[in-house]
Amino acid sequence: MRGRRGALLGVATALLTIPIGVAVNQVLNEGTWSLPWIGVALLSVIVASVADRRWIADARREDGPAAPARRWPRPDFGRQYAQYVLSSLRFIDQKGLPTVGFHTPELDEVFVEVHLARRAPHDVSSDPLADLPGDVTERLSLGDFLDRPEPAILAVTGAAGSGKTTLLRRTARDISSSPKGRRRRVAVLLNLREHVDAVVRDPRVPLPEVARATLGRLGATEPPTWLERQFTEGACVVLLDGLDEIARDEDRRKISGWVEDQIAHHPGNDYVITSRPYGYRTAPVQGALVLQVRRLTDEQVERFVRSWYLAVERRSTGERDDDVRSRAAAESADLLSRLRANPGLYDLTANPLLLTMIANVHRFRGALPGSRTDLYRDICEVMLWRRHEAKDLAHELKGEDKETVVRVLAYAMMERQVRDLPRGEIVPLVAPVLERLATPVPPDRFLDDVGASGLLIEKEPGLHSFVHHTFQEYLAAEHIHDHRLVGVLADAVDDVWWRDTTLLYSSRADADAVIAAALESGTVSALTLALDCVEQRADVAPELRRRLTDVLTGGPRDDIDPERRRLHTRVVLTRHLHRLAPVAGDGLLCVQPISALIYRLFQRDVADSGVDRTPGTPLPADPDAPVAGIRAEDAAALVRWVNDLLGEDLYRLPTQEEMRDAAARKLIAADVRSVWTHSDLGPRRRWTLTETGETGATPFSERIVIARV
């Protein structure tokens, strides 16, 4: 009734405006007509009429049935609110990253939308690098679910660094920049960790009130109940970020219950809540459709790298000309080629956070992969504690203490030569270290905390492993450095299990003891390791460097002792074939095509056979450049030579299936257009990027790539 009285009052005001205006005119102008006063009267009628229509609309909302969601006409505050959202979310969030540049790229310049798939909560992995099973082919976008006739309730789950927060930030920007034609035009983004105290203190606190607390000075200009009206009319997309970042399980469940209450009170809006898997499993939201973030595809990785470099170059120079584009293209191509040459690093790019860190390190430190140790240190720090500190999240242990404990665990796993360990065996390993800290933490709680970071994952119930074996090797190398255990590495120069740990150690510490032990051993694997250690460090003892050169001096010369020449060839081959990556089936693919140096060594060794192995294309002068123009029979002969020389029947040409594998195409150099492949059923076939042909039809192939069984 109050609304109707207001409406009647508005009508009466409009009707009285004209006679009042006329009367004023007569008094002030001595009975004569004045055009200005007539204009004032007419303007008053127009204003009163507009107010009348608004009062009537308000009356209908108050006294009539609930009105359907309607499009707000973007008054001044609506535009101000949208602009506030756009400006506050303009740049990518790099808080907590140890290596960043002077200029932060804008979100819209580098954003690559992650894909989603519907999953049951218990099926979502905490592994930041894991992909979904092969039978899960869905690649959906968040926009596929929003702004539909029926409002959506979504739970977007994913491992650490999988892009959940960035997805919500970009979604809020998209809605705010293009509201026209949307059913729900108001984006409300809340970081749940910032509102825990308010909700726990008063679980009945309404969502509009919580949202209003994020507006800062803009909130002072909000018309009365503007936010309430948007929620009531179903005009909002509510983006709730970071359920897992609420530390206490009890508080997390209270927040989840509060979200359910708000959905019931404001049912016409879209709701999206993000969480890591463990956080959502402990406090699910009833009625929510669970979506898992998928790892980045190769195409997404490449698109991000190219966009990121272009954005950084433009912002750092202030220019947008062809020179800027050329520099960005060259730098992004350099990073991508370095990553493809290092499968261990390329694996990490499937995670958006790790990819961003790799791009930062490459751009602003000029490193990769020569400074792998620095990169792995940055990643471990970010996953364990830097992001928590940047977000002001509570944690029981200092970051350095967490690293100390996980180093102990990594070293113990390396000693046992295992990649995973049962929880029951981990607890007695870390408990003594935790007890010595200033703030002791129970081992189970420590494991849960490190597991939530994504660095340590639970592969199966009660069975833990590092998210990538590289981190186990790096952390073990740090433990060896901290505790001066280089003797362990010197004793293991012939054990391939310790190879990468040794190289990571030698990149930052004196490796003379390891090189001396390798020279003493004299085996191909030990000498290969010694050469790799020398590449890692420039400050090797001169006597050790001379001895290593004396042992390995050799090459395609006839005046070299045959045994020394054979040793040299085996070391060159072993180093070349170390860089293997898994592909379709059970095979491993060498990521480097056969080089000119290796082909010359092959030609020298088989010269007495009487068969001309000269390729169709002249061998390049650069010994590391790939050889091209190879006949099928020469490719097969080279593989037989490799197996004979190394004493193992382990190597072969890749199969057609392996070369069609996306993993193979991303690893092999971009200029490789065709290779010879192996077949058990018939003649060798030539694989190309577009087709395959029989040996007789195409006698030459550009490259030789070797696979390992």
C-alpha positions in Angstrom: 0.0 0.0 0.0 2.9 2.3 0.7 4.1 1.9 -2.8 0.6 2.8 -4.2 0.4 5.9 -2.1 3.7 7.0 -3.4 2.5 6.5 -7.0 -0.7 8.6 -6.3 1.5 11.3 -4.8 3.6 11.3 -7.9 0.5 11.7 -10.2 -0.8 14.6 -8.0 2.6 16.3 -8.1 2.7 16.2 -11.9 -0.9 17.6 -12.2 -0.2 20.5 -9.8 3.0 21.6 -11.5 1.3 23.4 -14.4 -1.0 25.7 -12.4 1.8 26.5 -9.9 4.1 27.5 -12.8 1.3 29.7 -14.3 0.6 31.4 -11.0 4.3 32.1 -10.3 4.5 33.5 -13.8 1.6 35.9 -13.3 2.9 37.2 -9.9 6.4 37.8 -11.0 5.6 39.3 -14.4 2.6 41.5 -13.5 0.1 39.4 -15.4 2.1 39.2 -18.6 3.3 35.9 -20.1 7.0 35.0 -19.8 8.6 32.4 -22.1 11.3 31.4 -19.5 8.7 30.7 -16.8 6.5 28.7 -19.2 9.7 26.6 -20.0 10.3 25.9 -16.3 6.7 24.7 -15.9 7.0 22.3 -18.9 10.3 21.0 -17.6 8.7 20.3 -14.2 6.0 18.4 -15.9 8.5 16.2 -17.7 10.6 15.5 -14.5 7.4 14.7 -12.6 6.3 12.4 -15.3 9.5 10.4 -15.3 9.4 10.2 -11.5 5.8 9.1 -11.7 6.7 6.1 -14.0 9.5 5.0 -11.6 7.3 5.3 -8.6 4.6 3.2 -10.3 7.2 0.6 -11.2 8.4 0.5 -7.6 4.8 0.1 -6.5 4.3 -2.9 -8.7 7.4 -4.5 -7.3 6.3 -3.9 -3.8 2.6 -4.8 -4.0 2.3 -7.1 -7.0 3.7 -10.6 -7.7 7.6 -11.0 -8.1 8.6 -9.3 -11.3 10.7 -11.3 -13.8 14.4 -10.5 -14.1 14.7 -7.3 -16.1 17.5 -5.5 -17.8 18.8 -2.6 -15.7 19.2 0.4 -18.0 22.9 1.1 -17.1 22.4 4.3 -15.1 25.4 6.2 -14.0 26.2 3.9 -11.0 25.8 0.8 -13.2 28.4 2.1 -15.6 30.7 3.2 -12.7 30.4 -0.3 -11.1 31.3 -2.0 -14.5 34.3 0.3 -14.9 35.4 -0.4 -11.4 35.4 -4.2 -12.1 37.3 -3.7 -15.4 40.0 -1.4 -13.9 40.5 -3.6 -10.8 41.1 -6.7 -12.9 43.1 -5.2 -15.7 46.4 -6.9 -15.2 47.4 -10.5 -14.7 48.1 -11.5 -11.0 51.8 -12.2 -10.5 51.8 -11.8 -6.7 54.2 -14.4 -5.1 56.3 -15.0 -8.3 60.0 -14.5 -7.5 60.9 -13.4 -11.0 58.8 -10.7 -12.7 59.5 -7.8 -15.0 59.0 -4.1 -14.7 55.8 -4.2 -16.7 52.9 -6.5 -15.9 51.0 -7.7 -19.0 47.3 -6.9 -19.2 45.0 -9.9 -18.7 43.2 -9.5 -22.0 46.5 -9.5 -23.9 47.7 -12.9 -22.7 44.6 -14.8 -21.5 44.2 -18.3 -22.9 40.9 -19.8 -21.9 41.4 -23.1 -20.1 39.1 -26.0 -20.9 36.8 -27.7 -18.5 35.3 -31.2 -18.3 32.5 -32.6 -16.1 33.8 -34.8 -13.3 32.8 -36.3 -10.0 34.6 -34.6 -7.1 36.4 -37.8 -6.1 37.8 -38.2 -9.6 39.5 -34.8 -9.7 43.3 -35.1 -9.4 45.5 -32.9 -7.3 48.4 -33.4 -9.7 49.1 -30.0 -11.4 50.4 -31.8 -14.5 47.9 -34.7 -14.8 45.5 -34.9 -17.7 42.1 -36.6 -17.7 41.7 -40.2 -18.8 41.7 -40.7 -22.6 38.0 -41.5 -22.7 37.2 -38.0 -21.3 37.2 -35.9 -24.4 35.1 -32.9 -23.2 36.7 -29.5 -23.7 34.1 -27.0 -22.5 34.4 -23.3 -21.6 32.9 -21.6 -18.6 30.7 -19.5 -20.9 29.0 -22.6 -22.1 27.2 -22.8 -18.7 26.6 -19.1 -17.9 23.7 -16.8 -18.8 21.4 -19.6 -19.8 17.6 -19.4 -19.1 18.1 -21.7 -16.1 20.6 -20.2 -13.6 23.8 -22.3 -13.1 25.6 -23.4 -9.9 29.1 -24.5 -10.8 32.1 -25.8 -8.9 35.3 -25.3 -10.9 38.0 -27.6 -9.4 41.6 -27.9 -10.4 45.1 -28.4 -9.0 47.4 -25.6 -7.8 48.2 -23.2 -10.6 45.7 -24.6 -13.1 44.2 -21.2 -13.9 41.0 -21.1 -11.8 41.4 -17.6 -10.4 42.5 -16.2 -13.8 39.4 -17.7 -15.4 37.1 -16.0 -12.9 38.9 -12.6 -13.4 38.6 -12.8 -17.1 34.9 -13.9 -16.8 34.2 -10.8 -14.7 35.9 -8.6 -17.2 34.0 -10.1 -20.1 30.6 -9.5 -18.4 31.5 -6.0 -17.4 32.8 -4.9 -20.8 29.9 -6.3 -22.8 26.7 -6.4 -20.7 24.3 -5.7 -23.5 22.1 -8.6 -24.4 22.9 -10.6 -21.3 20.4 -12.0 -18.9 22.9 -11.5 -16.1 24.9 -8.4 -16.5 26.5 -7.7 -13.1 29.8 -9.6 -12.3 30.4 -10.0 -8.5 33.9 -11.4 -7.8 34.6 -12.3 -4.2 37.8 -13.8 -2.7 36.3 -16.1 -0.1 39.4 -16.0 2.2 38.8 -12.2 2.7 35.3 -12.7 4.1 35.7 -15.7 6.4 35.6 -13.7 9.6 32.5 -11.8 8.6 30.6 -15.0 7.6 31.8 -17.1 10.6 30.9 -14.2 13.0 27.4 -13.9 11.4 26.4 -16.8 9.1 23.2 -14.8 8.2 25.1 -11.9 6.7 23.5 -11.3 3.3 25.5 -11.6 0.1 24.8 -8.0 -1.1 26.3 -6.7 2.2 29.5 -8.9 1.7 29.8 -7.7 -1.9 29.3 -4.1 -0.9 32.3 -4.4 1.4 34.6 -4.9 -1.6 33.6 -1.6 -3.3 35.8 0.7 -1.3 35.1 4.4 -2.1 32.7 3.4 -4.9 30.3 2.0 -2.2 29.7 5.6 -0.9 28.1 6.5 -4.2 25.9 3.5 -4.5 22.2 4.3 -4.7 20.2 2.8 -1.8 19.7 -0.9 -2.2 21.2 -1.0 -5.7 23.1 -4.2 -5.1 20.1 -5.8 -3.4 18.0 -5.1 -6.5 20.5 -6.7 -8.8 20.5 -9.9 -6.7 16.7 -9.9 -6.3 16.2 -9.5 -10.0 18.7 -12.3 -10.9 21.0 -9.9 -12.8 24.3 -11.2 -11.3 27.0 -13.7 -12.0 28.5 -14.5 -8.6 32.2 -15.6 -8.8 33.4 -17.1 -5.5 37.2 -17.8 -5.6 39.3 -20.0 -3.4 37.2 -22.2 -1.1 40.3 -24.3 -0.5 42.2 -21.2 0.7 40.2 -21.2 3.9 42.6 -22.9 6.3 40.3 -24.6 8.9 38.0 -27.4 7.8 35.3 -26.1 10.1 35.4 -22.6 8.6 35.4 -24.0 5.1 32.2 -26.0 5.8 30.6 -22.9 7.3 31.4 -20.9 4.1 30.0 -23.7 2.0 26.8 -23.6 4.0 26.6 -19.9 3.7 26.9 -20.1 -0.1 24.1 -22.6 -0.2 21.9 -20.2 1.9 22.7 -17.3 -0.4 21.8 -19.4 -3.5 18.4 -20.2 -1.8 17.8 -16.5 -1.0 18.8 -15.2 -4.5 18.1 -18.1 -6.8 17.9 -16.3 -10.1 21.7 -15.7 -10.4 24.6 -17.7 -11.8 27.1 -19.0 -9.1 30.6 -20.2 -9.7 32.9 -21.4 -6.9 36.5 -22.4 -7.4 38.6 -24.8 -5.2 41.4 -27.2 -5.3 40.1 -30.8 -5.1 40.8 -31.5 -1.5 39.1 -28.3 -0.4 35.9 -29.0 -2.3 35.7 -32.6 -1.2 35.7 -31.5 2.5 33.0 -28.8 1.9 31.0 -29.4 -1.2 28.2 -27.1 -2.3 24.9 -28.9 -2.7 23.4 -28.9 -6.2 26.6 -27.7 -7.9 27.8 -29.2 -11.2 31.5 -30.1 -10.7 33.9 -29.2 -13.5 37.6 -30.0 -13.7 40.2 -27.7 -15.3 42.1 -29.5 -18.0 45.8 -29.1 -18.6 46.9 -26.8 -21.4 47.3 -28.2 -24.9 50.4 -27.6 -27.0 48.5 -25.1 -29.1 47.4 -23.2 -25.9 51.0 -23.2 -24.6 52.3 -21.8 -27.9 49.5 -19.2 -28.0 50.3 -18.0 -24.5 54.0 -17.7 -25.0 53.6 -15.7 -28.2 51.0 -13.4 -26.7 52.9 -13.0 -23.5 56.1 -11.9 -25.3 54.2 -9.5 -27.5 52.5 -7.9 -24.5 55.7 -7.6 -22.5 57.6 -6.1 -25.5 54.8 -3.6 -26.1 54.6 -2.5 -22.5 58.3 -2.3 -21.9 59.0 -0.2 -25.1 55.7 1.7 -25.4 55.8 0.9 -29.1 53.5 -1.3 -31.3 55.5 -1.3 -34.6 56.9 -4.2 -36.7 60.2 -4.1 -34.8 58.4 -4.9 -31.5 56.5 -7.7 -33.2 59.7 -9.2 -34.7 61.5 -9.1 -31.4 58.6 -10.7 -29.6 58.3 -13.4 -32.3 62.1 -14.2 -32.1 62.1 -14.4 -28.3 59.0 -16.6 -28.1 60.4 -18.9 -30.8 63.6 -19.2 -28.8 61.7 -20.2 -25.6 59.6 -22.7 -27.4 62.6 -24.3 -29.1 64.4 -24.6 -25.8 61.4 -26.2 -24.2 61.0 -28.7 -27.0 64.6 -29.6 -26.6 64.1 -30.3 -22.9 61.1 -32.7 -22.4 61.3 -32.4 -18.6 60.7 -28.7 -18.8 58.1 -28.9 -21.5 56.1 -31.2 -19.3 55.7 -28.3 -16.8 54.2 -26.0 -19.3 50.9 -27.9 -19.1 50.3 -25.9 -15.9 49.5 -22.2 -16.5 51.3 -21.0 -13.3 54.4 -22.9 -14.1 54.3 -21.8 -17.7 54.1 -18.1 -16.6 57.1 -18.7 -14.3 59.1 -20.3 -17.1 58.3 -17.3 -19.4 59.3 -14.8 -16.7 62.6 -16.6 -16.0 63.4 -16.8 -19.7 62.5 -13.2 -20.5 64.0 -11.5 -17.4 66.9 -13.8 -16.5 67.9 -14.7 -20.0 68.1 -18.4 -18.8 66.7 -21.7 -19.8 67.6 -24.4 -19.7 71.1 -23.5 -18.5 69.8 -22.4 -15.2 67.4 -25.2 -14.4 68.3 -25.0 -10.8 67.1 -21.4 -10.5 63.9 -22.3 -12.2 63.1 -25.3 -10.0 64.0 -23.2 -6.9 61.5 -20.6 -8.0 58.8 -23.2 -8.7 59.2 -25.0 -5.4 59.2 -21.7 -3.4 56.0 -20.5 -5.1 54.2 -23.9 -4.7 55.3 -24.3 -1.0 54.9 -20.8 0.4 55.4 -17.7 -1.8 51.8 -17.6 -3.1 50.5 -18.2 0.4 52.4 -15.2 1.7 51.4 -13.0 -1.2 47.7 -13.8 -0.4 48.2 -13.3 3.3 47.1 -16.9 4.0 47.9 -18.4 7.3 50.5 -21.2 7.5 52.1 -22.9 10.4 55.6 -23.3 9.1 58.0 -20.8 7.6 58.7 -21.3 3.9 62.3 -22.2 4.5 61.3 -24.8 7.1 58.9 -26.5 4.6 61.7 -26.7 2.1 64.1 -28.2 4.6 61.6 -31.0 5.4 60.7 -31.8 1.8 64.4 -31.9 0.9 64.9 -34.6 3.5 62.1 -36.6 2.0 63.4 -36.2 -1.5 66.8 -37.3 -0.6 65.5 -40.4 1.2 63.4 -41.3 -1.8 66.5 -41.0 -4.1 68.5 -43.2 -1.7 65.8 -45.8 -1.9 65.5 -45.3 -5.6 61.8 -45.0 -5.5 59.4 -42.4 -7.0 56.6 -42.9 -4.5 56.5 -43.8 -0.8 53.7 -44.9 1.5 52.5 -42.4 4.1 53.5 -44.9 6.8 57.1 -44.7 5.7 57.2 -41.0 5.2 56.0 -40.1 8.7 59.1 -41.5 10.5 61.4 -39.8 8.0 60.0 -36.3 8.5 58.9 -36.5 12.1 62.4 -36.0 13.6 63.0 -32.9 11.4 59.6 -31.4 12.3 60.2 -31.9 16.0 63.4 -29.8 15.8 61.6 -26.8 14.3 60.6 -23.7 16.3 57.0 -24.5 15.6 56.5 -28.3 15.6 53.8 -29.6 13.3 52.4 -33.1 13.3 53.7 -35.1 10.3 50.2 -35.9 9.0 49.2 -32.2 9.0 52.5 -31.3 7.3 51.8 -33.9 4.5 48.3 -32.5 4.0 49.7 -29.0 3.7 52.4 -29.9 1.2 49.9 -32.1 -0.6 47.6 -29.1 -0.9 50.4 -27.1 -2.5 50.6 -29.5 -5.4 54.3 -30.3 -5.0 53.6 -33.6 -3.3 50.7 -35.6 -4.6 48.8 -38.7 -3.4 48.8 -41.0 -6.4 46.7 -43.5 -4.6 45.2 -43.5 -1.1 48.2 -43.4 1.3 50.9 -43.4 -1.5 52.7 -40.1 -2.1 55.1 -38.9 -4.8 56.5 -35.6 -6.1 54.4 -34.1 -8.8 57.3 -34.5 -11.2 60.5 -36.6 -10.7 62.5 -33.5 -11.6 61.5 -31.8 -8.3 62.5 -34.9 -6.3 65.9 -34.8 -8.0 66.3 -31.0 -7.5 65.3 -31.1 -3.8 67.7 -34.1 -3.2 70.5 -32.1 -4.9 69.8 -29.2 -2.5 69.9 -31.5 0.5 73.2 -32.9 -0.7 74.6 -29.4 -1.1 73.3 -28.3 2.3 74.8 -31.3 4.1 78.0 -31.7 2.0 77.2 -35.2 0.8 78.9 -34.9 -2.6 80.6 -38.3 -1.9 77.2 -39.9 -2.5 77.3 -38.6 -6.0 80.9 -39.5 -6.6 80.1 -43.1 -5.7 77.2 -43.1 -8.1 78.9 -41.9 -11.4 77.9 -45.2 -13.1 74.3 -45.2 -11.8 71.9 -43.4 -14.2 69.4 -43.0 -11.4 71.6 -40.2 -9.9 72.5 -38.6 -13.2 70.1 -35.6 -13.1 70.6 -35.0 -9.4 74.3 -34.9 -10.0 73.9 -32.3 -12.8 71.6 -30.2 -10.7 74.1 -30.3 -7.9 77.0 -29.4 -10.2 75.2 -26.4 -11.6 75.7 -24.6 -8.3 78.5 -26.4 -6.4 82.1 -27.7 -6.9 81.8 -31.0 -8.9 85.5 -31.8 -9.0 85.0 -34.9 -6.8 82.4 -36.2 -9.3 84.5 -35.6 -12.4 87.5 -37.2 -10.7 85.4 -40.3 -9.8 84.1 -40.5 -13.4 87.6 -40.4 -14.9 88.7 -43.1 -12.5 85.7 -45.2 -13.6 86.4 -44.7 -17.3 83.1 -46.1 -18.4 81.0 -44.5 -21.1 78.2 -43.5 -18.7 80.7 -42.0 -16.2 82.6 -40.1 -18.9 79.4 -38.9 -20.4 78.4 -37.6 -16.9 81.8 -35.9 -16.5 81.4 -34.0 -19.8 77.9 -32.9 -18.8 79.2 -31.7 -15.4 81.9 -29.6 -17.2 79.2 -28.0 -19.3 77.3 -27.0 -16.2 80.3 -25.2 -14.6 83.2 -23.2 -16.0 85.4 -23.5 -12.8 86.6 -27.1 -13.1 90.1 -27.8 -11.9 92.5 -27.4 -14.9 94.1 -30.9 -14.3 90.7 -32.6 -14.4 89.7 -30.7 -17.5 93.0 -31.8 -19.2 92.6 -35.4 -18.2 89.1 -35.5 -19.6 90.2 -33.9 -22.9 93.0 -36.5 -23.2 90.7 -39.4 -22.6 88.0 -38.2 -25.1 90.2 -36.7 -27.8 89.0 -38.4 -31.0 86.6 -38.1 -33.9 86.5 -38.9 -37.5 90.3 -39.1 -37.9 92.3 -42.2 -38.9 95.3 -41.5 -36.8 93.5 -41.9 -33.5 93.9 -45.1 -31.5 90.8 -47.3 -32.5 89.9 -47.9 -28.8 90.0 -44.2 -28.0 88.0 -43.4 -31.1 85.4 -46.0 -30.2 85.2 -44.7 -26.7 84.7 -41.1 -28.1 82.0 -42.3 -30.4 80.1 -44.1 -27.7 80.2 -41.1 -25.4 78.9 -38.8 -28.2 76.1 -41.3 -28.9 75.2 -41.7 -25.3 75.0 -38.0 -24.7 72.8 -37.6 -27.8 70.4 -40.3 -26.9 70.0 -39.2 -23.3 67.2 -36.8 -24.1 64.3 -39.1 -24.5 60.5 -38.4 -24.2 57.6 -40.9 -23.9 55.3 -41.1 -26.9 52.3 -43.3 -28.0 52.7 -46.9 -26.9 55.6 -48.0 -24.8 58.4 -46.2 -26.7 60.7 -43.3 -26.0 61.6 -40.8 -28.7 65.0 -39.1 -28.9 64.1 -35.4 -29.3 67.1 -34.6 -31.4 67.5 -35.8 -35.0 70.8 -37.5 -35.8 73.5 -34.8 -36.2 76.2 -34.4 -38.8 78.9 -35.4 -36.3 77.2 -38.7 -35.6 76.6 -39.4 -39.2 80.3 -38.7 -40.0 81.3 -41.2 -37.2 78.9 -43.7 -38.7 80.4 -43.2 -42.2 83.9 -43.7 -40.9 83.1 -46.9 -39.0 81.3 -48.6 -42.0 83.6 -47.3 -44.7 85.2 -50.8 -45.1 81.8 -52.4 -45.9 82.0 -51.1 -49.5 78.6 -49.5 -49.3 78.3 -45.8 -50.1 76.4 -44.1 -47.3 76.7 -40.6 -48.7 73.4 -38.7 -48.1 71.5 -37.1 -50.9 72.1 -33.7 -49.2 75.6 -32.5 -48.3 76.5 -32.8 -44.6 76.3 -29.5 -42.9 79.5 -27.9 -41.6 78.0 -27.4 -38.1 78.6 -30.8 -36.4 75.4 -30.3 -34.2 73.1 -29.6 -37.2 70.7 -32.4 -38.2 71.6 -34.5 -41.2 69.2 -34.6 -44.1 68.6 -36.5 -47.4 69.0 -40.0 -46.0 67.9 -43.2 -47.9 65.8 -45.7 -46.1 68.5 -48.4 -46.1 71.1 -46.0 -44.7 68.7 -45.0 -41.9 68.3 -48.7 -41.0 72.0 -49.3 -41.2 72.7 -46.4 -38.8 70.3 -47.8 -36.2 72.1 -51.3 -36.4 75.4 -49.5 -36.0 74.1 -47.7 -32.8 72.9 -50.9 -31.3 76.2 -52.7 -32.1 78.3 -49.9 -30.7 76.4 -49.6 -27.4 76.1 -53.3 -27.0 72.3 -53.2 -26.6 69.5 -54.0 -29.0 67.4 -51.1 -27.6 67.1 -48.6 -30.5 65.0 -48.6 -33.7 63.4 -46.1 -36.0 60.1 -44.7 -34.7 56.8 -46.2 -35.8 54.1 -44.4 -37.8 51.9 -44.4 -34.7 54.6 -42.8 -32.6 55.2 -40.1 -35.2 51.5 -39.3 -35.4 51.4 -38.8 -31.7 51.0 -35.1 -30.7 53.8 -35.5 -28.2 56.2 -36.5 -30.9 55.2 -33.6 -33.1 55.8 -31.1 -30.4 59.2 -32.5 -29.4 60.8 -32.9 -32.8 62.3 -29.7 -34.2 59.9 -27.5 -36.3 62.0 -27.9 -39.5 61.7 -31.7 -39.5 59.2 -32.4 -42.3 59.7 -36.2 -42.7 61.5 -39.1 -41.1 61.9 -42.8 -41.8 59.8 -45.1 -39.7 59.9 -48.7 -38.6 57.4 -51.4 -39.5 57.2 -55.1 -38.6 54.8 -55.9 -41.4 56.6 -54.6 -44.5 59.1 -52.1 -46.0 60.2 -49.0 -44.1 57.9 -46.1 -44.7 58.5 -42.4 -44.9 56.4 -40.3 -42.4 55.6 -36.7 -43.3 53.6 -34.0 -41.6 50.7 -34.6 -44.1 51.1 -38.1 -45.6 53.2 -41.3 -45.8 54.7 -43.0 -48.8 56.4 -46.3 -49.7 60.2 -46.5 -49.8 60.3 -46.8 -53.6 58.2 -43.8 -54.2 60.3 -41.4 -52.0 63.9 -42.5 -51.8 65.0 -39.7 -49.5 63.9 -38.4 -46.1 64.9 -35.2 -44.5 65.9 -36.5 -41.1 66.7 -39.6 -39.0 65.0 -39.8 -35.6 65.7 -42.7 -33.3 63.3 -44.3 -30.8 64.1 -46.5 -27.8 62.2 -49.6 -26.9 
